[in-house]
Amino acid sequence: MNKRINLIKKNAKILIVLGVLLIAIANILKHAEKISDVSNGLMSGVAIGFLVVSVITLAKKRQSFK
């Protein structure tokens, strides 16, 4: 039971960090309109890729605990 509670706490921390990163990336994208559309596309691509990878690793960690 304690393992499950600790896992939930870790996941919550990871999700909070991800949310903060996404907000920061969104703010960067808003201000990056002046620079160029190419850098915008690259940044959003990196953000989406990071999200996908983090979700996959979270899913793998959850399976290993079961």
Buried (B, 14 or more C-beta within 10 A) or exposed (E): EEEEEEEEEEEEEBEEEBEEBEEEBEEBBEEBEEEEEEEBEEBBEEBEEBBEEBEEEBEEEEEEEE
